[in-house]
Amino acid sequence: MLDKSPTQRLIGSFLKGAAIVLPIVLSFYLIIAASRWIDGLVGLQTPGLGLLVVVVGMTLVGAFTSHRLGHKIVSWFQELLNRIPILKMLHGAISDVFAAVVGNKTNFNQPVLVSLGIDKSVKLLGFMSEMAVGLEDMEEHVSVYLPQSFNIAGNLLLVPKSQVTLVDMDPGKFMTLILSGGIVRNSEDNQQ
């Protein structure tokens, strides 16, 4: 095997450095940009205070709703929102998505492979969201959510059960694998 030229080694070192530094810088940039946006939205002059206020506020609401009185107040407020036609649609959809992804009753907890093609050699990575879809003439199908790589979107397919293979993998790691386009591996693998 031929040795790399000094220029190739220099370019390789630059790319390795960029692969380490850019994600860190971009992460900090996004945190700072979000913090400044929230500060401006809330009207605070101290950098980062708006983000802190939002995080503390959400934590307090979560703690408050863990108690019986807080749960009753939130339930009453949600019922009120559900009486207003447009808000009912928006609030319901947003609540369902958050409950499915981060709630206690997450629906995306079973990673699966979906086989496609005549020979079933093409595989899609997804999550079985429900065992039964409840649609007429679809008893032999399951709901499979297919997140898109490098995007916060996805598709929901109704797939014959025979074309779905359960995957024994942590759902969070599986989602990271999909959203990263397969370039992010298990953190233990990256440390070796």
C-alpha positions as CSV (number, residue, x, y, z in Angstrom):
1,M,0.0,0.0,0.0
2,L,1.4,3.4,-0.9
3,D,2.1,6.0,1.8
4,K,0.0,9.1,1.7
5,S,1.6,12.3,0.5
6,P,2.1,15.1,3.0
7,T,-0.8,17.0,1.4
8,Q,-3.1,14.0,1.8
9,R,-2.0,13.6,5.4
10,L,-2.6,17.3,6.0
11,I,-6.1,17.1,4.4
12,G,-6.9,14.0,6.4
13,S,-5.9,15.6,9.7
14,F,-8.0,18.7,8.8
15,L,-11.1,16.5,8.1
16,K,-10.6,14.5,11.3
17,G,-10.3,17.8,13.3
18,A,-13.4,19.2,11.5
19,A,-15.4,16.0,12.3
20,I,-14.5,16.6,16.0
21,V,-14.8,20.3,16.3
22,L,-17.7,21.2,14.0
23,P,-20.4,19.1,15.9
24,I,-19.3,20.7,19.2
25,V,-19.3,24.3,17.8
26,L,-22.6,23.7,16.0
27,S,-24.2,22.4,19.2
28,F,-23.0,25.4,21.2
29,Y,-24.1,27.7,18.4
30,L,-27.6,26.2,18.3
31,I,-27.9,26.4,22.1
32,I,-26.7,30.1,22.1
33,A,-29.0,31.0,19.2
34,A,-32.0,29.3,20.9
35,S,-31.2,31.1,24.2
36,R,-31.0,34.5,22.5
37,W,-34.2,33.9,20.6
38,I,-36.0,32.9,23.9
39,D,-34.4,35.9,25.7
40,G,-35.8,38.2,23.0
41,L,-39.2,36.5,23.1
42,V,-39.4,36.9,26.8
43,G,-37.8,40.3,26.9
44,L,-34.9,39.6,29.1
45,Q,-31.6,41.3,28.8
46,T,-29.4,38.7,30.5
47,P,-28.1,36.2,28.0
48,G,-29.4,32.7,28.7
49,L,-31.9,33.7,31.4
50,G,-34.9,33.2,29.0
51,L,-33.8,29.6,28.3
52,L,-33.3,29.0,32.0
53,V,-36.8,30.5,32.7
54,V,-38.4,28.1,30.1
55,V,-36.6,25.0,31.4
56,V,-37.4,25.8,35.1
57,G,-41.0,26.7,34.1
58,M,-41.5,23.4,32.3
59,T,-40.0,21.5,35.2
60,L,-42.3,23.2,37.6
61,V,-45.4,22.5,35.4
62,G,-44.3,18.8,35.2
63,A,-43.9,18.6,39.0
64,F,-47.2,20.5,39.6
65,T,-49.1,18.1,37.3
66,S,-47.7,15.1,39.2
67,H,-50.0,16.0,42.1
68,R,-53.8,15.5,42.1
69,L,-54.7,19.2,42.2
70,G,-52.3,20.1,39.4
71,H,-53.5,17.2,37.3
72,K,-57.1,18.3,37.7
73,I,-56.3,21.9,36.7
74,V,-54.4,20.8,33.6
75,S,-57.2,18.3,32.7
76,W,-59.8,21.1,33.0
77,F,-57.7,23.4,30.9
78,Q,-57.2,20.7,28.2
79,E,-61.0,20.1,28.2
80,L,-61.5,23.8,27.7
81,L,-59.0,23.8,24.7
82,N,-60.8,20.8,23.2
83,R,-64.1,22.8,23.1
84,I,-62.6,25.3,20.6
85,P,-62.6,23.7,17.1
86,I,-59.3,24.9,15.7
87,L,-57.4,24.7,19.0
88,K,-58.9,21.2,19.5
89,M,-57.3,20.0,16.3
90,L,-53.9,21.7,16.9
91,H,-53.7,20.9,20.6
92,G,-54.8,17.3,20.0
93,A,-52.3,16.6,17.3
94,I,-49.4,18.2,19.2
95,S,-50.3,16.5,22.4
96,D,-50.6,13.1,20.7
97,V,-47.1,13.5,19.1
98,F,-45.5,14.5,22.3
99,A,-47.2,11.7,24.3
100,A,-46.1,9.2,21.7
101,V,-42.5,10.3,21.6
102,V,-41.7,11.4,25.2
103,G,-44.8,10.4,27.2
104,N,-45.2,7.6,29.7
105,K,-47.2,5.6,27.1
106,T,-44.7,5.9,24.2
107,N,-46.1,4.3,21.1
108,F,-42.7,4.1,19.2
109,N,-41.1,1.5,21.4
110,Q,-40.6,-1.5,19.1
111,P,-37.9,-1.1,16.4
112,V,-38.7,-3.1,13.3
113,L,-37.3,-4.0,9.8
114,V,-39.9,-3.8,7.0
115,S,-39.1,-6.0,4.0
116,L,-39.8,-4.6,0.5
117,G,-39.5,-5.8,-3.1
118,I,-40.3,-9.1,-4.7
119,D,-37.4,-10.9,-3.0
120,K,-37.8,-8.8,0.2
121,S,-34.2,-7.9,0.1
122,V,-34.7,-4.2,0.7
123,K,-35.2,-3.3,4.4
124,L,-36.6,-0.1,5.9
125,L,-36.0,0.8,9.5
126,G,-39.0,1.9,11.5
127,F,-41.0,1.6,14.7
128,M,-44.2,-0.4,15.1
129,S,-46.6,2.1,16.6
130,E,-49.6,-0.1,17.3
131,M,-50.3,-3.8,16.9
132,A,-53.7,-3.2,15.3
133,V,-54.6,-0.3,13.1
134,G,-58.4,-0.5,13.5
135,L,-59.1,0.0,9.8
136,E,-61.6,-2.2,8.0
137,D,-60.0,-4.9,5.9
138,M,-56.6,-4.3,7.5
139,E,-56.6,-6.8,10.3
140,E,-53.4,-8.5,9.0
141,H,-51.5,-5.1,9.0
142,V,-49.7,-3.2,11.6
143,S,-48.8,0.5,11.8
144,V,-45.1,1.2,11.2
145,Y,-43.6,4.7,11.5
146,L,-40.6,5.4,9.3
147,P,-38.6,8.4,10.5
148,Q,-36.6,10.1,7.8
149,S,-32.8,10.5,8.1
150,F,-31.5,14.1,8.6
151,N,-35.1,15.3,9.0
152,I,-37.8,15.5,11.6
153,A,-40.5,13.9,9.6
154,G,-41.5,10.4,8.7
155,N,-44.1,8.2,7.0
156,L,-46.7,5.9,8.6
157,L,-47.2,2.7,6.5
158,L,-49.7,-0.1,6.9
159,V,-47.6,-3.1,6.4
160,P,-48.5,-6.8,6.3
161,K,-47.3,-8.5,9.5
162,S,-45.4,-11.0,7.5
163,Q,-43.1,-8.3,6.2
164,V,-42.2,-6.9,9.6
165,T,-39.3,-8.2,11.7
166,L,-38.9,-7.0,15.3
167,V,-35.5,-5.6,16.1
168,D,-33.9,-6.2,19.5
169,M,-32.4,-2.7,20.0
170,D,-33.0,0.2,22.4
171,P,-35.6,2.5,20.8
172,G,-33.6,5.6,21.5
173,K,-30.4,4.2,19.9
174,F,-32.5,2.9,17.0
175,M,-34.0,6.4,16.4
176,T,-30.6,8.0,16.6
177,L,-29.3,5.4,14.0
178,I,-32.2,6.3,11.6
179,L,-32.1,10.1,12.1
180,S,-28.4,10.2,11.6
181,G,-28.6,8.3,8.3
182,G,-26.8,5.4,9.9
183,I,-23.6,7.4,10.6
184,V,-24.0,7.5,14.4
185,R,-23.2,4.3,16.1
186,N,-23.7,3.1,19.6
187,S,-21.7,5.4,21.9
188,E,-19.8,2.4,23.4
189,D,-18.7,1.5,19.8
190,N,-17.4,5.1,19.2
191,Q,-15.2,4.9,22.3
192,Q,-13.3,1.8,21.1
